[in-house]
Amino acid sequence: MADNLPGELKSVYYVNSGSEANEVALKLAKRATGRVEMISCKNSYHGSTHGVLSIMGSEFFKSSFRPLLPGVSHIDFNNEEQLSTITERTACVIVEPVQAEAGVIIPQNNYLSKLRARCTETGTLLIFDEIQTGFGRTGSLFAMNKYGVVPDIVTFAKALGGGMPLGAVVASTELMKCFTFNPVLGHITTFGGHPVSCAAALAALKILLRESWIEDVEAKAKVFIDAISNHPKVAEIRHSGLLIAVDLGKEEYASRILQLLLDEGIMSDWFLFNPTSFRIAPPLCITKEEAIDASEKILNALNKL
Ligand SMILES: Cc1ncc(COP(=O)(O)O)c(C=O)c1O
């Protein structure tokens, strides 16, 4: 995996899930910087365990579980003025390079480069959560390649394991060494990096790099978008590769469409923080013919709204 990552991102620590990967990233940032303040984005989702719940960008999902970690604040994704809230006291900023559960929000006006620059200026570690965007989803192997910004730490899960449970935290060897002293065993896990999961991940990565699936992502996304974008019930479509949000402009439409899609044999999903949209995120191995067929079914569902 390290061969396919840019810059100093060469040391990979395997864990069991995306939530655990982000827990490790936060711990690493605190340990390496000696700082405690952490910043994440509003409407971000980084997992469900206590630490990452603390940085979730929505009070609705957190309030029943307080008290959570102190020192957490939130900024608006794409808001350059708020970058000044990142200071010499900030241990890390964690961000999804494309905000997924917010309803597929794309970085605008080189936002990620500006975020990178502010983090470098303040000695803050930049963490990319590529748990949804990694492994071809946005049309590049990793979203950081697509947007040309290299974080200090990146986390992966979901597609990483090719269907098996696996998460990973990647940083420079120097940074990762912080976990080897004060205390030794900075993060430990019984089954993290299980050989069966790692074998599945390696096989999945080899296939992903061998096939033309990533090159074909944009063309397949276009099939879906062209088929439905002019439908009167579609208010807006936001997408990065095959991570597509179809915004229907009304919560009522977005909740009804899921059953209508199921009736057509299509599994979709809602977004945690964007109640007016539904998601199109097929497996990257979908063929163009299957994409055309699925688009027709989505159109049928939209017609019944
Ligand atoms: C962006 C992002 N980060 C982290 C996670 C948490 O991953 P896991 O469910 O493997 O703990 C998810 C899961 O949906 C996610 O979408």
The ligand as a MOL file (V3000), in Angstrom:
LIG
                    3D

  0  0  0     0  0            999 V3000
M  V30 BEGIN CTAB
M  V30 COUNTS 16 16 0 0 0
M  V30 BEGIN ATOM
M  V30 1 C -15.8090 8.9860 6.5580 0
M  V30 2 C -15.9340 7.8710 7.5440 0
M  V30 3 N -15.0490 7.7780 8.5530 0
M  V30 4 C -15.1120 6.7870 9.4500 0
M  V30 5 C -16.0900 5.8270 9.3880 0
M  V30 6 C -16.1460 4.7470 10.4310 0
M  V30 7 O -15.7720 3.5270 9.8840 0
M  V30 8 P -16.2350 2.1590 10.5810 0
M  V30 9 O -17.7060 2.0310 10.3570 0
M  V30 10 O -15.4390 1.0970 9.8630 0
M  V30 11 O -15.8860 2.2400 12.0270 0
M  V30 12 C -17.0370 5.8780 8.3600 0
M  V30 13 C -18.1020 4.8680 8.2740 0
M  V30 14 O -19.1180 5.0400 7.6400 0
M  V30 15 C -16.9600 6.9270 7.4220 0
M  V30 16 O -17.8390 7.0470 6.4240 0
M  V30 END ATOM
M  V30 BEGIN BOND
M  V30 1 1 1 2
M  V30 2 1 2 3
M  V30 3 2 2 15
M  V30 4 2 3 4
M  V30 5 1 4 5
M  V30 6 1 5 6
M  V30 7 2 5 12
M  V30 8 1 6 7
M  V30 9 1 7 8
M  V30 10 2 8 9
M  V30 11 1 8 10
M  V30 12 1 8 11
M  V30 13 1 12 13
M  V30 14 1 12 15
M  V30 15 2 13 14
M  V30 16 1 15 16
M  V30 END BOND
M  V30 END CTAB
M  END
